[in-house]
Amino acid sequence: MSQKQHHLLKLLGLGFGIAITVGGTIGTGILRKPGLIASMIGNPWMILLLWLVVGIYAFLGVLCVIELSVSMPQAGSWYVYARRAFGDYIGFVTGITSWLGTVAALGFGAYTFSEYVALIIPETDTMLRVIAIGLLLLLMVFHLFGTKVSGYSQEVITVTNAISLLIFVGICFVFGQAPTAQAVRNTVESTSGSITIIGVITSLQAIFYTYDGWHTASYFTEENTDPSKTLPKSMKTGVILIITMYLLINSAILYVLPMDLLTQSKLAAADTITYIFGPGYGKLITIFLMVSILSITNAQIMFAPRIIYSMGRDNLFFKISTIVNLKGNPYLATLITVSLSVLLILSGKDTCSILSDIATFFFVMSYIAGFAALIQMRYKEPELDRPYKAPMFPVLPYILIAVSCLFLVGAVYSDLNSSKYALIFLAVSYPVYKLIKERRKS
């Protein structure tokens, strides 16, 4: 087997970096979560403030991740940084939880896509699992054509998704009727006293989940043609676009839907269109949802295999995951990733949903490991070439670690069930790691 079959190809640039950041983040969450958040907060300005606060967190996080990714330009993102800074075990836990969380999200997203297909074509209601699995297999086969094709497809899907969402925003502001100033005052006065700590924590959880993906471009640093030049631009631009889109969409929904209706909404974007045009038009938003799911699913099926590819290269996963085809795709890692997602779909949507909830816990743990790795690497390897340095060091990473830890405490407090499973998994991870190490020695 030639060396070329174990190496990723440098084929990706600035456009892909922006597309994978935006497309790997903006999914169905922004079109579904506003109702839940409104029921917890109720105050329109407070709602927008929370979305902005988490957006600022993501932007500051990007400033830290850029330093890590250009100074350690390898596939795998959080796994690479955690292992380099803290050793194999922390790297293994960070990598495997990040990968499994994405696998669960991939299965959940594909199943949700099939549900929206059934809304358009009711006859397919009995074929949800078949459609979900078919989508994953179709994307997997498509990605086997190589990194360049995959990169272009992500750019096209992301642009389509962004245009669709901007059309939604435009429809709301052009055809929606703004509430009167007195109505807004009445809403604020009637809800401002109902905001609770639990409500804020629950809302932040939902918003954190929706923002997850702001770091996605860092998974592809090894395949970037000039990471030190293009990655800072693509990641900063991508996150700014995400924040802007989220604030626009929330503003559009708040502009149209009365608060009492929004607080009861499980699919806020669809209910907004229904409120403007009537019941017959609510399904139009399904198209936006499907494009959003396709965008984020396409991104996940690209970056998740890069995690286990990198772990396999370090002998912390199956060695076959390092095999790359001539077009630059780690096809066996992709096959393993998709196969596990398919098994989760076959086990039922509830399994994917539960694992997705646990994944949020793990994703924030990955953030903490990454921010801590930034601090550790500055002292551990001071001579490491750093084409970009995070500003306000070490204050910035310490602030981000503190905020992330507060979020984890809040997550444990508000969702003991998911947190319990996450802690059990962490306890099991060490014996699994030791077993792998023993096999590696033998």
ABEGO torsion letter per residue (X at the ends): XBAAAABBBBABBAAAAAAAAAAAABBAAAAAAAAAAAAAAGBAAAAAAAAAAAAAAAAAAAAAAAAAAAABBBBGEAAAAAAAAAEAAAAAAAAAAAAAAAAAAAAAAAAAAAAAAAAABAAAAAAAAAAAAAAAAAAAAAAAAEAAAAAAAAAAAAAAAAAAAAAAAAAAAAABBBBBAAAAAAAAAAAAAABBAAAAAAAAAAAAAAABGAAAAAAAAAABABAAAAAAAAAAAAAAAAAAAAAAAAAAAAAABBAAAAAABABAAAAAAAAAAEAAAAAAAAAAAAAAAAAAAAAAAAAAAAAAAAAAAAGABBAAAABBBAAGBBAAAAAAAAAAAAAAAAAEAAAAAAAAAAAAAAAAAAAAAAAAAAAAAAAABAABBBABBBBGOAAAAAAAAAAAAAAAAAAAAABAAAAAAAAAAAAAAAAAAAAAAAAAAX
